[in-house]
Amino acid sequence: MERSSQLESELMTEGELIAYLRIPEISKSKDYHNVIENLKRMHQLPRIHICGRPLYPQDAIKEWIKQKTSHGK
């Protein structure tokens, strides 16, 4: 696999993260950016800033999901 395409799959943009988390399917918000901002503020959504732009490491997002997953009631 070429290194640049590997990085693209490892670091997601906000738009890719929105699709990955399926936010349009589950949120009533009209602005999905606000949903991501809330996840950052209230739930420590993992991210890295490169050139002032947030990118979301896919492995860290998967681990974050595992940590946030509740079992039972």
N, CA, C, O and CB atoms as a CASP TS submission, in Angstrom:
PFRMAT TS
TARGET T0000
AUTHOR 0000-0000-0000
METHOD Language model
MODEL 1
PARENT N/A
ATOM      1  N   MET     1       0.848  -1.181   0.000  1.00  0.00           N
ATOM      2  CA  MET     1       0.000   0.000   0.000  1.00  0.00           C
ATOM      3  C   MET     1       0.888   1.237   0.000  1.00  0.00           C
ATOM      4  O   MET     1       1.869   1.303   0.740  1.00  0.00           O
ATOM      5  CB  MET     1      -0.961   0.002   1.222  1.00  0.00           C
ATOM      6  N   GLU     2       0.550   2.191  -0.810  1.00  0.00           N
ATOM      7  CA  GLU     2       1.303   3.438  -0.864  1.00  0.00           C
ATOM      8  C   GLU     2       1.112   4.205   0.443  1.00  0.00           C
ATOM      9  O   GLU     2       0.019   4.217   1.009  1.00  0.00           O
ATOM     10  CB  GLU     2       0.861   4.299  -2.075  1.00  0.00           C
ATOM     11  N   ARG     3       2.165   4.834   0.911  1.00  0.00           N
ATOM     12  CA  ARG     3       2.138   5.501   2.221  1.00  0.00           C
ATOM     13  C   ARG     3       1.061   6.579   2.307  1.00  0.00           C
ATOM     14  O   ARG     3       0.394   6.681   3.336  1.00  0.00           O
ATOM     15  CB  ARG     3       3.494   6.117   2.517  1.00  0.00           C
ATOM     16  N   SER     4       0.868   7.390   1.260  1.00  0.00           N
ATOM     17  CA  SER     4      -0.118   8.479   1.334  1.00  0.00           C
ATOM     18  C   SER     4      -1.546   7.936   1.473  1.00  0.00           C
ATOM     19  O   SER     4      -2.344   8.495   2.225  1.00  0.00           O
ATOM     20  CB  SER     4      -0.018   9.373   0.083  1.00  0.00           C
ATOM     21  N   SER     5      -1.874   6.859   0.759  1.00  0.00           N
ATOM     22  CA  SER     5      -3.232   6.313   0.895  1.00  0.00           C
ATOM     23  C   SER     5      -3.408   5.640   2.246  1.00  0.00           C
ATOM     24  O   SER     5      -4.515   5.614   2.784  1.00  0.00           O
ATOM     25  CB  SER     5      -3.533   5.313  -0.235  1.00  0.00           C
ATOM     26  N   GLN     6      -2.316   5.088   2.807  1.00  0.00           N
ATOM     27  CA  GLN     6      -2.387   4.496   4.145  1.00  0.00           C
ATOM     28  C   GLN     6      -2.681   5.577   5.177  1.00  0.00           C
ATOM     29  O   GLN     6      -3.499   5.363   6.072  1.00  0.00           O
ATOM     30  CB  GLN     6      -1.070   3.762   4.493  1.00  0.00           C
ATOM     31  N   LEU     7      -2.031   6.734   5.070  1.00  0.00           N
ATOM     32  CA  LEU     7      -2.282   7.835   5.995  1.00  0.00           C
ATOM     33  C   LEU     7      -3.703   8.345   5.880  1.00  0.00           C
ATOM     34  O   LEU     7      -4.326   8.694   6.883  1.00  0.00           O
ATOM     35  CB  LEU     7      -1.307   8.967   5.745  1.00  0.00           C
ATOM     36  N   GLU     8      -4.219   8.390   4.659  1.00  0.00           N
ATOM     37  CA  GLU     8      -5.584   8.867   4.475  1.00  0.00           C
ATOM     38  C   GLU     8      -6.577   8.007   5.248  1.00  0.00           C
ATOM     39  O   GLU     8      -7.564   8.519   5.776  1.00  0.00           O
ATOM     40  CB  GLU     8      -5.946   8.883   2.993  1.00  0.00           C
ATOM     41  N   SER     9      -6.323   6.714   5.316  1.00  0.00           N
ATOM     42  CA  SER     9      -7.250   5.848   6.023  1.00  0.00           C
ATOM     43  C   SER     9      -7.012   5.886   7.532  1.00  0.00           C
ATOM     44  O   SER     9      -7.918   5.574   8.304  1.00  0.00           O
ATOM     45  CB  SER     9      -7.128   4.421   5.509  1.00  0.00           C
ATOM     46  N   GLU    10      -5.814   6.262   7.962  1.00  0.00           N
ATOM     47  CA  GLU    10      -5.505   6.310   9.386  1.00  0.00           C
ATOM     48  C   GLU    10      -5.956   7.619  10.030  1.00  0.00           C
ATOM     49  O   GLU    10      -6.348   7.628  11.197  1.00  0.00           O
ATOM     50  CB  GLU    10      -4.016   6.120   9.598  1.00  0.00           C
ATOM     51  N   LEU    11      -5.905   8.703   9.298  1.00  0.00           N
ATOM     52  CA  LEU    11      -6.300  10.016   9.810  1.00  0.00           C
ATOM     53  C   LEU    11      -7.531  10.490   9.045  1.00  0.00           C
ATOM     54  O   LEU    11      -7.475  10.717   7.837  1.00  0.00           O
ATOM     55  CB  LEU    11      -5.133  11.050   9.681  1.00  0.00           C
ATOM     56  N   MET    12      -8.632  10.634   9.759  1.00  0.00           N
ATOM     57  CA  MET    12      -9.880  11.050   9.128  1.00  0.00           C
ATOM     58  C   MET    12     -10.104  12.544   9.303  1.00  0.00           C
ATOM     59  O   MET    12      -9.738  13.123  10.326  1.00  0.00           O
ATOM     60  CB  MET    12     -11.060  10.269   9.709  1.00  0.00           C
ATOM     61  N   THR    13     -10.704  13.156   8.303  1.00  0.00           N
ATOM     62  CA  THR    13     -11.152  14.540   8.417  1.00  0.00           C
ATOM     63  C   THR    13     -12.460  14.545   9.211  1.00  0.00           C
ATOM     64  O   THR    13     -13.017  13.488   9.508  1.00  0.00           O
ATOM     65  CB  THR    13     -11.338  15.203   6.998  1.00  0.00           C
ATOM     66  N   GLU    14     -12.935  15.718   9.546  1.00  0.00           N
ATOM     67  CA  GLU    14     -14.202  15.802  10.276  1.00  0.00           C
ATOM     68  C   GLU    14     -15.342  15.196   9.463  1.00  0.00           C
ATOM     69  O   GLU    14     -16.184  14.486  10.014  1.00  0.00           O
ATOM     70  CB  GLU    14     -14.524  17.262  10.626  1.00  0.00           C
ATOM     71  N   GLY    15     -15.377  15.464   8.185  1.00  0.00           N
ATOM     72  CA  GLY    15     -16.427  14.902   7.328  1.00  0.00           C
ATOM     73  C   GLY    15     -16.393  13.383   7.294  1.00  0.00           C
ATOM     74  O   GLY    15     -17.434  12.728   7.335  1.00  0.00           O
ATOM     75  N   GLU    16     -15.193  12.832   7.220  1.00  0.00           N
ATOM     76  CA  GLU    16     -15.052  11.375   7.234  1.00  0.00           C
ATOM     77  C   GLU    16     -15.469  10.802   8.581  1.00  0.00           C
ATOM     78  O   GLU    16     -16.086   9.738   8.648  1.00  0.00           O
ATOM     79  CB  GLU    16     -13.607  10.972   6.914  1.00  0.00           C
ATOM     80  N   LEU    17     -15.130  11.511   9.652  1.00  0.00           N
ATOM     81  CA  LEU    17     -15.520  11.068  10.992  1.00  0.00           C
ATOM     82  C   LEU    17     -17.036  11.090  11.149  1.00  0.00           C
ATOM     83  O   LEU    17     -17.614  10.168  11.725  1.00  0.00           O
ATOM     84  CB  LEU    17     -14.865  11.953  12.064  1.00  0.00           C
ATOM     85  N   ILE    18     -17.673  12.121  10.648  1.00  0.00           N
ATOM     86  CA  ILE    18     -19.133  12.224  10.711  1.00  0.00           C
ATOM     87  C   ILE    18     -19.773  11.020  10.027  1.00  0.00           C
ATOM     88  O   ILE    18     -20.721  10.433  10.547  1.00  0.00           O
ATOM     89  CB  ILE    18     -19.620  13.538  10.053  1.00  0.00           C
ATOM     90  N   ALA    19     -19.251  10.661   8.867  1.00  0.00           N
ATOM     91  CA  ALA    19     -19.776   9.492   8.154  1.00  0.00           C
ATOM     92  C   ALA    19     -19.450   8.206   8.908  1.00  0.00           C
ATOM     93  O   ALA    19     -20.296   7.318   9.012  1.00  0.00           O
ATOM     94  CB  ALA    19     -19.201   9.428   6.726  1.00  0.00           C
ATOM     95  N   TYR    20     -18.232   8.101   9.435  1.00  0.00           N
ATOM     96  CA  TYR    20     -17.790   6.907  10.159  1.00  0.00           C
ATOM     97  C   TYR    20     -18.668   6.647  11.383  1.00  0.00           C
ATOM     98  O   TYR    20     -19.037   5.505  11.657  1.00  0.00           O
ATOM     99  CB  TYR    20     -16.322   7.056  10.587  1.00  0.00           C
ATOM    100  N   LEU    21     -19.000   7.709  12.114  1.00  0.00           N
ATOM    101  CA  LEU    21     -19.840   7.582  13.307  1.00  0.00           C
ATOM    102  C   LEU    21     -21.335   7.536  12.977  1.00  0.00           C
ATOM    103  O   LEU    21     -22.168   7.350  13.864  1.00  0.00           O
ATOM    104  CB  LEU    21     -19.566   8.736  14.252  1.00  0.00           C
ATOM    105  N   ARG    22     -21.664   7.704  11.702  1.00  0.00           N
ATOM    106  CA  ARG    22     -23.049   7.663  11.206  1.00  0.00           C
ATOM    107  C   ARG    22     -23.926   8.724  11.865  1.00  0.00           C
ATOM    108  O   ARG    22     -25.103   8.490  12.137  1.00  0.00           O
ATOM    109  CB  ARG    22     -23.653   6.281  11.446  1.00  0.00           C
ATOM    110  N   ILE    23     -23.350   9.864  12.110  1.00  0.00           N
ATOM    111  CA  ILE    23     -24.060  10.951  12.789  1.00  0.00           C
ATOM    112  C   ILE    23     -25.311  11.395  12.033  1.00  0.00           C
ATOM    113  O   ILE    23     -26.330  11.649  12.675  1.00  0.00           O
ATOM    114  CB  ILE    23     -23.132  12.135  12.975  1.00  0.00           C
ATOM    115  N   PRO    24     -25.287  11.504  10.693  1.00  0.00           N
ATOM    116  CA  PRO    24     -26.524  11.910  10.000  1.00  0.00           C
ATOM    117  C   PRO    24     -27.696  10.963  10.241  1.00  0.00           C
ATOM    118  O   PRO    24     -28.855  11.373  10.173  1.00  0.00           O
ATOM    119  CB  PRO    24     -26.266  12.005   8.515  1.00  0.00           C
ATOM    120  N   GLU    25     -27.393   9.703  10.520  1.00  0.00           N
ATOM    121  CA  GLU    25     -28.452   8.717  10.750  1.00  0.00           C
ATOM    122  C   GLU    25     -29.037   8.793  12.157  1.00  0.00           C
ATOM    123  O   GLU    25     -30.183   8.398  12.376  1.00  0.00           O
ATOM    124  CB  GLU    25     -27.920   7.327  10.502  1.00  0.00           C
ATOM    125  N   ILE    26     -28.252   9.300  13.114  1.00  0.00           N
ATOM    126  CA  ILE    26     -28.706   9.233  14.505  1.00  0.00           C
ATOM    127  C   ILE    26     -28.947  10.591  15.160  1.00  0.00           C
ATOM    128  O   ILE    26     -29.561  10.667  16.224  1.00  0.00           O
ATOM    129  CB  ILE    26     -27.707   8.483  15.310  1.00  0.00           C
ATOM    130  N   SER    27     -28.467  11.660  14.529  1.00  0.00           N
ATOM    131  CA  SER    27     -28.593  12.981  15.147  1.00  0.00           C
ATOM    132  C   SER    27     -29.701  13.795  14.496  1.00  0.00           C
ATOM    133  O   SER    27     -29.921  13.726  13.287  1.00  0.00           O
ATOM    134  CB  SER    27     -27.272  13.738  15.056  1.00  0.00           C
ATOM    135  N   LYS    28     -30.391  14.566  15.323  1.00  0.00           N
ATOM    136  CA  LYS    28     -31.406  15.491  14.812  1.00  0.00           C
ATOM    137  C   LYS    28     -30.818  16.862  14.530  1.00  0.00           C
ATOM    138  O   LYS    28     -31.514  17.756  14.048  1.00  0.00           O
ATOM    139  CB  LYS    28     -32.556  15.616  15.802  1.00  0.00           C
ATOM    140  N   SER    29     -29.523  17.029  14.835  1.00  0.00           N
ATOM    141  CA  SER    29     -28.854  18.307  14.633  1.00  0.00           C
ATOM    142  C   SER    29     -28.800  18.665  13.148  1.00  0.00           C
ATOM    143  O   SER    29     -28.625  17.799  12.291  1.00  0.00           O
ATOM    144  CB  SER    29     -27.438  18.267  15.223  1.00  0.00           C
ATOM    145  N   LYS    30     -28.951  19.938  12.868  1.00  0.00           N
ATOM    146  CA  LYS    30     -28.837  20.409  11.492  1.00  0.00           C
ATOM    147  C   LYS    30     -27.379  20.675  11.125  1.00  0.00           C
ATOM    148  O   LYS    30     -27.036  20.744   9.945  1.00  0.00           O
ATOM    149  CB  LYS    30     -29.672  21.678  11.293  1.00  0.00           C
ATOM    150  N   ASP    31     -26.532  20.821  12.125  1.00  0.00           N
ATOM    151  CA  ASP    31     -25.111  21.094  11.903  1.00  0.00           C
ATOM    152  C   ASP    31     -24.288  20.012  12.604  1.00  0.00           C
ATOM    153  O   ASP    31     -24.114  20.050  13.822  1.00  0.00           O
ATOM    154  CB  ASP    31     -24.722  22.521  12.426  1.00  0.00           C
ATOM    155  N   TYR    32     -23.790  19.062  11.841  1.00  0.00           N
ATOM    156  CA  TYR    32     -23.056  17.937  12.401  1.00  0.00           C
ATOM    157  C   TYR    32     -21.731  18.372  13.028  1.00  0.00           C
ATOM    158  O   TYR    32     -21.189  17.670  13.882  1.00  0.00           O
ATOM    159  CB  TYR    32     -22.803  16.900  11.325  1.00  0.00           C
ATOM    160  N   HIS    33     -21.216  19.507  12.615  1.00  0.00           N
ATOM    161  CA  HIS    33     -20.006  20.056  13.231  1.00  0.00           C
ATOM    162  C   HIS    33     -20.243  20.278  14.726  1.00  0.00           C
ATOM    163  O   HIS    33     -19.353  20.034  15.541  1.00  0.00           O
ATOM    164  CB  HIS    33     -19.588  21.388  12.540  1.00  0.00           C
ATOM    165  N   ASN    34     -21.434  20.738  15.083  1.00  0.00           N
ATOM    166  CA  ASN    34     -21.764  20.957  16.497  1.00  0.00           C
ATOM    167  C   ASN    34     -21.752  19.644  17.283  1.00  0.00           C
ATOM    168  O   ASN    34     -21.365  19.625  18.452  1.00  0.00           O
ATOM    169  CB  ASN    34     -23.140  21.630  16.624  1.00  0.00           C
ATOM    170  N   VAL    35     -22.168  18.563  16.654  1.00  0.00           N
ATOM    171  CA  VAL    35     -22.146  17.260  17.310  1.00  0.00           C
ATOM    172  C   VAL    35     -20.697  16.871  17.610  1.00  0.00           C
ATOM    173  O   VAL    35     -20.391  16.407  18.708  1.00  0.00           O
ATOM    174  CB  VAL    35     -22.837  16.179  16.425  1.00  0.00           C
ATOM    175  N   ILE    36     -19.814  17.061  16.638  1.00  0.00           N
ATOM    176  CA  ILE    36     -18.392  16.740  16.825  1.00  0.00           C
ATOM    177  C   ILE    36     -17.795  17.626  17.916  1.00  0.00           C
ATOM    178  O   ILE    36     -17.030  17.145  18.752  1.00  0.00           O
ATOM    179  CB  ILE    36     -17.607  16.918  15.495  1.00  0.00           C
ATOM    180  N   GLU    37     -18.133  18.902  17.917  1.00  0.00           N
ATOM    181  CA  GLU    37     -17.621  19.811  18.952  1.00  0.00           C
ATOM    182  C   GLU    37     -18.069  19.356  20.342  1.00  0.00           C
ATOM    183  O   GLU    37     -17.287  19.405  21.292  1.00  0.00           O
ATOM    184  CB  GLU    37     -18.099  21.258  18.688  1.00  0.00           C
ATOM    185  N   ASN    38     -19.312  18.918  20.464  1.00  0.00           N
ATOM    186  CA  ASN    38     -19.809  18.416  21.736  1.00  0.00           C
ATOM    187  C   ASN    38     -19.050  17.158  22.160  1.00  0.00           C
ATOM    188  O   ASN    38     -18.701  17.011  23.332  1.00  0.00           O
ATOM    189  CB  ASN    38     -21.309  18.125  21.643  1.00  0.00           C
ATOM    190  N   LEU    39     -18.795  16.261  21.225  1.00  0.00           N
ATOM    191  CA  LEU    39     -18.046  15.045  21.542  1.00  0.00           C
ATOM    192  C   LEU    39     -16.630  15.377  21.995  1.00  0.00           C
ATOM    193  O   LEU    39     -16.088  14.706  22.874  1.00  0.00           O
ATOM    194  CB  LEU    39     -18.004  14.111  20.328  1.00  0.00           C
ATOM    195  N   LYS    40     -16.036  16.390  21.414  1.00  0.00           N
ATOM    196  CA  LYS    40     -14.697  16.830  21.831  1.00  0.00           C
ATOM    197  C   LYS    40     -14.744  17.372  23.259  1.00  0.00           C
ATOM    198  O   LYS    40     -13.949  16.981  24.114  1.00  0.00           O
ATOM    199  CB  LYS    40     -14.146  17.912  20.860  1.00  0.00           C
ATOM    200  N   ARG    41     -15.692  18.279  23.499  1.00  0.00           N
ATOM    201  CA  ARG    41     -15.794  18.964  24.791  1.00  0.00           C
ATOM    202  C   ARG    41     -16.216  18.045  25.926  1.00  0.00           C
ATOM    203  O   ARG    41     -15.607  18.042  26.996  1.00  0.00           O
ATOM    204  CB  ARG    41     -16.770  20.099  24.688  1.00  0.00           C
ATOM    205  N   MET    42     -17.256  17.271  25.684  1.00  0.00           N
ATOM    206  CA  MET    42     -17.889  16.521  26.770  1.00  0.00           C
ATOM    207  C   MET    42     -17.421  15.063  26.877  1.00  0.00           C
ATOM    208  O   MET    42     -17.594  14.430  27.918  1.00  0.00           O
ATOM    209  CB  MET    42     -19.376  16.548  26.586  1.00  0.00           C
ATOM    210  N   HIS    43     -16.835  14.540  25.808  1.00  0.00           N
ATOM    211  CA  HIS    43     -16.507  13.110  25.797  1.00  0.00           C
ATOM    212  C   HIS    43     -15.070  12.823  25.361  1.00  0.00           C
ATOM    213  O   HIS    43     -14.738  11.683  25.037  1.00  0.00           O
ATOM    214  CB  HIS    43     -17.458  12.379  24.884  1.00  0.00           C
ATOM    215  N   GLN    44     -14.226  13.841  25.351  1.00  0.00           N
ATOM    216  CA  GLN    44     -12.804  13.700  25.053  1.00  0.00           C
ATOM    217  C   GLN    44     -12.537  12.940  23.744  1.00  0.00           C
ATOM    218  O   GLN    44     -11.701  12.037  23.704  1.00  0.00           O
ATOM    219  CB  GLN    44     -12.115  12.993  26.199  1.00  0.00           C
ATOM    220  N   LEU    45     -13.242  13.307  22.697  1.00  0.00           N
ATOM    221  CA  LEU    45     -13.026  12.699  21.383  1.00  0.00           C
ATOM    222  C   LEU    45     -11.566  12.882  20.978  1.00  0.00           C
ATOM    223  O   LEU    45     -11.089  14.016  20.934  1.00  0.00           O
ATOM    224  CB  LEU    45     -13.977  13.321  20.315  1.00  0.00           C
ATOM    225  N   PRO    46     -10.838  11.799  20.679  1.00  0.00           N
ATOM    226  CA  PRO    46      -9.417  11.923  20.349  1.00  0.00           C
ATOM    227  C   PRO    46      -9.193  12.575  18.988  1.00  0.00           C
ATOM    228  O   PRO    46      -9.913  12.325  18.022  1.00  0.00           O
ATOM    229  CB  PRO    46      -8.757  10.556  20.374  1.00  0.00           C
ATOM    230  N   ARG    47      -8.165  13.421  18.954  1.00  0.00           N
ATOM    231  CA  ARG    47      -7.833  14.120  17.706  1.00  0.00           C
ATOM    232  C   ARG    47      -6.397  14.610  17.790  1.00  0.00           C
ATOM    233  O   ARG    47      -5.787  14.666  18.858  1.00  0.00           O
ATOM    234  CB  ARG    47      -8.810  15.311  17.442  1.00  0.00           C
ATOM    235  N   ILE    48      -5.893  14.955  16.635  1.00  0.00           N
ATOM    236  CA  ILE    48      -4.573  15.558  16.524  1.00  0.00           C
ATOM    237  C   ILE    48      -4.730  16.761  15.605  1.00  0.00           C
ATOM    238  O   ILE    48      -5.500  16.721  14.644  1.00  0.00           O
ATOM    239  CB  ILE    48      -3.493  14.531  15.977  1.00  0.00           C
ATOM    240  N   HIS    49      -4.007  17.821  15.898  1.00  0.00           N
ATOM    241  CA  HIS    49      -4.068  19.003  15.043  1.00  0.00           C
ATOM    242  C   HIS    49      -2.808  19.058  14.182  1.00  0.00           C
ATOM    243  O   HIS    49      -1.688  19.013  14.691  1.00  0.00           O
ATOM    244  CB  HIS    49      -4.219  20.303  15.894  1.00  0.00           C
ATOM    245  N   ILE    50      -3.007  19.154  12.897  1.00  0.00           N
ATOM    246  CA  ILE    50      -1.911  19.310  11.947  1.00  0.00           C
ATOM    247  C   ILE    50      -2.229  20.542  11.110  1.00  0.00           C
ATOM    248  O   ILE    50      -3.271  20.616  10.460  1.00  0.00           O
ATOM    249  CB  ILE    50      -1.723  18.022  11.043  1.00  0.00           C
ATOM    250  N   CYS    51      -1.323  21.496  11.139  1.00  0.00           N
ATOM    251  CA  CYS    51      -1.519  22.761  10.421  1.00  0.00           C
ATOM    252  C   CYS    51      -2.818  23.442  10.854  1.00  0.00           C
ATOM    253  O   CYS    51      -3.507  24.055  10.039  1.00  0.00           O
ATOM    254  CB  CYS    51      -1.533  22.519   8.899  1.00  0.00           C
ATOM    255  N   GLY    52      -3.144  23.329  12.136  1.00  0.00           N
ATOM    256  CA  GLY    52      -4.326  23.973  12.679  1.00  0.00           C
ATOM    257  C   GLY    52      -5.635  23.274  12.360  1.00  0.00           C
ATOM    258  O   GLY    52      -6.708  23.785  12.680  1.00  0.00           O
ATOM    259  N   ARG    53      -5.555  22.121  11.739  1.00  0.00           N
ATOM    260  CA  ARG    53      -6.764  21.403  11.345  1.00  0.00           C
ATOM    261  C   ARG    53      -6.861  20.094  12.137  1.00  0.00           C
ATOM    262  O   ARG    53      -5.894  19.334  12.187  1.00  0.00           O
ATOM    263  CB  ARG    53      -6.766  21.123   9.812  1.00  0.00           C
ATOM    264  N   PRO    54      -8.011  19.825  12.753  1.00  0.00           N
ATOM    265  CA  PRO    54      -8.134  18.578  13.513  1.00  0.00           C
ATOM    266  C   PRO    54      -8.274  17.370  12.580  1.00  0.00           C
ATOM    267  O   PRO    54      -9.031  17.391  11.610  1.00  0.00           O
ATOM    268  CB  PRO    54      -9.341  18.651  14.464  1.00  0.00           C
ATOM    269  N   LEU    55      -7.531  16.339  12.906  1.00  0.00           N
ATOM    270  CA  LEU    55      -7.657  15.059  12.218  1.00  0.00           C
ATOM    271  C   LEU    55      -7.880  14.000  13.290  1.00  0.00           C
ATOM    272  O   LEU    55      -7.435  14.146  14.429  1.00  0.00           O
ATOM    273  CB  LEU    55      -6.383  14.736  11.336  1.00  0.00           C
ATOM    274  N   TYR    56      -8.565  12.949  12.914  1.00  0.00           N
ATOM    275  CA  TYR    56      -9.013  11.958  13.873  1.00  0.00           C
ATOM    276  C   TYR    56      -8.402  10.600  13.524  1.00  0.00           C
ATOM    277  O   TYR    56      -8.796   9.977  12.538  1.00  0.00           O
ATOM    278  CB  TYR    56     -10.558  11.879  13.901  1.00  0.00           C
ATOM    279  N   PRO    57      -7.427  10.134  14.344  1.00  0.00           N
ATOM    280  CA  PRO    57      -6.798   8.839  14.079  1.00  0.00           C
ATOM    281  C   PRO    57      -7.818   7.705  14.233  1.00  0.00           C
ATOM    282  O   PRO    57      -8.457   7.568  15.275  1.00  0.00           O
ATOM    283  CB  PRO    57      -5.599   8.615  15.030  1.00  0.00           C
ATOM    284  N   GLN    58      -7.954   6.913  13.198  1.00  0.00           N
ATOM    285  CA  GLN    58      -8.976   5.872  13.192  1.00  0.00           C
ATOM    286  C   GLN    58      -8.796   4.875  14.335  1.00  0.00           C
ATOM    287  O   GLN    58      -9.781   4.478  14.959  1.00  0.00           O
ATOM    288  CB  GLN    58      -8.956   5.140  11.867  1.00  0.00           C
ATOM    289  N   ASP    59      -7.574   4.467  14.619  1.00  0.00           N
ATOM    290  CA  ASP    59      -7.353   3.523  15.725  1.00  0.00           C
ATOM    291  C   ASP    59      -7.767   4.126  17.061  1.00  0.00           C
ATOM    292  O   ASP    59      -8.358   3.438  17.893  1.00  0.00           O
ATOM    293  CB  ASP    59      -5.880   3.100  15.781  1.00  0.00           C
ATOM    294  N   ALA    60      -7.466   5.398  17.273  1.00  0.00           N
ATOM    295  CA  ALA    60      -7.840   6.074  18.527  1.00  0.00           C
ATOM    296  C   ALA    60      -9.364   6.208  18.627  1.00  0.00           C
ATOM    297  O   ALA    60      -9.930   6.078  19.712  1.00  0.00           O
ATOM    298  CB  ALA    60      -7.169   7.476  18.614  1.00  0.00           C
ATOM    299  N   ILE    61     -10.015   6.466  17.509  1.00  0.00           N
ATOM    300  CA  ILE    61     -11.477   6.573  17.500  1.00  0.00           C
ATOM    301  C   ILE    61     -12.093   5.217  17.843  1.00  0.00           C
ATOM    302  O   ILE    61     -13.048   5.148  18.616  1.00  0.00           O
ATOM    303  CB  ILE    61     -11.989   7.072  16.116  1.00  0.00           C
ATOM    304  N   LYS    62     -11.554   4.141  17.274  1.00  0.00           N
ATOM    305  CA  LYS    62     -12.064   2.800  17.584  1.00  0.00           C
ATOM    306  C   LYS    62     -11.894   2.487  19.074  1.00  0.00           C
ATOM    307  O   LYS    62     -12.803   1.938  19.697  1.00  0.00           O
ATOM    308  CB  LYS    62     -11.339   1.734  16.729  1.00  0.00           C
ATOM    309  N   GLU    63     -10.757   2.826  19.637  1.00  0.00           N
ATOM    310  CA  GLU    63     -10.513   2.600  21.063  1.00  0.00           C
ATOM    311  C   GLU    63     -11.454   3.459  21.912  1.00  0.00           C
ATOM    312  O   GLU    63     -11.981   2.989  22.919  1.00  0.00           O
ATOM    313  CB  GLU    63      -9.040   2.908  21.416  1.00  0.00           C
ATOM    314  N   TRP    64     -11.666   4.712  21.511  1.00  0.00           N
ATOM    315  CA  TRP    64     -12.582   5.613  22.201  1.00  0.00           C
ATOM    316  C   TRP    64     -13.995   5.026  22.215  1.00  0.00           C
ATOM    317  O   TRP    64     -14.683   5.079  23.235  1.00  0.00           O
ATOM    318  CB  TRP    64     -12.582   7.003  21.529  1.00  0.00           C
ATOM    319  N   ILE    65     -14.420   4.472  21.092  1.00  0.00           N
ATOM    320  CA  ILE    65     -15.743   3.848  21.012  1.00  0.00           C
ATOM    321  C   ILE    65     -15.835   2.682  21.989  1.00  0.00           C
ATOM    322  O   ILE    65     -16.836   2.529  22.690  1.00  0.00           O
ATOM    323  CB  ILE    65     -16.035   3.367  19.573  1.00  0.00           C
ATOM    324  N   LYS    66     -14.786   1.860  22.034  1.00  0.00           N
ATOM    325  CA  LYS    66     -14.777   0.728  22.969  1.00  0.00           C
ATOM    326  C   LYS    66     -14.903   1.221  24.414  1.00  0.00           C
ATOM    327  O   LYS    66     -15.639   0.639  25.210  1.00  0.00           O
ATOM    328  CB  LYS    66     -13.483  -0.105  22.799  1.00  0.00           C
ATOM    329  N   GLN    67     -14.184   2.290  24.745  1.00  0.00           N
ATOM    330  CA  GLN    67     -14.223   2.818  26.103  1.00  0.00           C
ATOM    331  C   GLN    67     -15.581   3.417  26.441  1.00  0.00           C
ATOM    332  O   GLN    67     -16.021   3.342  27.588  1.00  0.00           O
ATOM    333  CB  GLN    67     -13.142   3.861  26.287  1.00  0.00           C
ATOM    334  N   LYS    68     -16.242   4.003  25.468  1.00  0.00           N
ATOM    335  CA  LYS    68     -17.527   4.659  25.699  1.00  0.00           C
ATOM    336  C   LYS    68     -18.713   3.703  25.617  1.00  0.00           C
ATOM    337  O   LYS    68     -19.835   4.075  25.960  1.00  0.00           O
ATOM    338  CB  LYS    68     -17.713   5.770  24.705  1.00  0.00           C
ATOM    339  N   THR    69     -18.471   2.478  25.164  1.00  0.00           N
ATOM    340  CA  THR    69     -19.549   1.521  25.012  1.00  0.00           C
ATOM    341  C   THR    69     -19.998   1.028  26.380  1.00  0.00           C
ATOM    342  O   THR    69     -19.190   0.588  27.198  1.00  0.00           O
ATOM    343  CB  THR    69     -19.112   0.343  24.125  1.00  0.00           C
ATOM    344  N   SER    70     -21.312   1.112  26.610  1.00  0.00           N
ATOM    345  CA  SER    70     -21.853   0.628  27.880  1.00  0.00           C
ATOM    346  C   SER    70     -22.480  -0.741  27.665  1.00  0.00           C
ATOM    347  O   SER    70     -22.938  -1.072  26.572  1.00  0.00           O
ATOM    348  CB  SER    70     -22.894   1.625  28.462  1.00  0.00           C
ATOM    349  N   HIS    71     -22.488  -1.507  28.711  1.00  0.00           N
ATOM    350  CA  HIS    71     -23.080  -2.846  28.666  1.00  0.00           C
ATOM    351  C   HIS    71     -24.195  -2.895  29.704  1.00  0.00           C
ATOM    352  O   HIS    71     -24.005  -2.527  30.864  1.00  0.00           O
ATOM    353  CB  HIS    71     -22.003  -3.966  28.932  1.00  0.00           C
ATOM    354  N   GLY    72     -25.320  -3.344  29.276  1.00  0.00           N
ATOM    355  CA  GLY    72     -26.457  -3.436  30.190  1.00  0.00           C
ATOM    356  C   GLY    72     -27.224  -2.133  30.268  1.00  0.00           C
ATOM    357  O   GLY    72     -27.207  -1.338  29.328  1.00  0.00           O
ATOM    358  N   LYS    73     -27.903  -1.910  31.399  1.00  0.00           N
ATOM    359  CA  LYS    73     -28.770  -0.745  31.567  1.00  0.00           C
ATOM    360  C   LYS    73     -28.013   0.449  32.052  1.00  0.00           C
ATOM    361  O   LYS    73     -28.598   1.514  32.245  1.00  0.00           O
ATOM    362  CB  LYS    73     -29.885  -1.048  32.516  1.00  0.00           C
TER
END
